[in-house]
Amino acid sequence: MRKARPLIDADKVHAFLTGMFEQDLHARRVLSLANATTGVIHAASLSVHAQSRVSVPARRDRLFLISALAIALLTLLGAAGESLGFERLMKANTVKRRSYSLLRQGCHYYECIPAMKPEKLKLLLAKFADLVTAQSLFRDVFGLL
C-alpha cells in the first residue's frame, strides 16, 4: 500500500513563518504557529475531500492555496492589531501575555471591520498594508494587482 505524500512540507512552512516573524516572535512560538498552520491545512484537506469530493487535483490545490493565503492574511491582520495594542481590549487586565493566537485575533478584527471606528480602521489597515508589503511572498503574489 502506498503512503500518501504530505500536502505541504512542514519544514517549508516553518522556514516561511520564521522569515515572516523572526524579529517579533520567539522560536518556539514560530514552531507552534508552523505546526498549527500545517494542521489546519491537513484538516482543510480532509474537509474538502469529505464534503466536495474534489476529483480534479488542480482544483483541490487551488482551494488549498486560497485557504493558506486566507490563513496567512488573517494572521498578518492579527499581528497588525497586536502591534497597535488592540489586543489589550480582547483580554483581562491581569494577563500580561498573549491570550489569543494571531490568527484568532485576525479573525476577530476582520469580523469587527464593519462596526470599527474609521480612525481605528485606518490605523489597522495601514499597519496591515505595511506587514503585507514587507513579505516577499505577498509582494510577488499581489504585486500584480
Secondary structure, 3 states (H helix, E strand, C coil): CCCCCCCCCHHHHHHHHHHHHCCCCCHHHHHHHHHHHHHHHHHHHHHHHHHHCCCCHHHHHHHHHHHHHHHHHHHHHHHHHHHCCHHHHCCCCCCCCCCCCHHHHHHHHHHHHHHCCHHHHHHHHHHHHHHHHHCHHHHHHHCCC
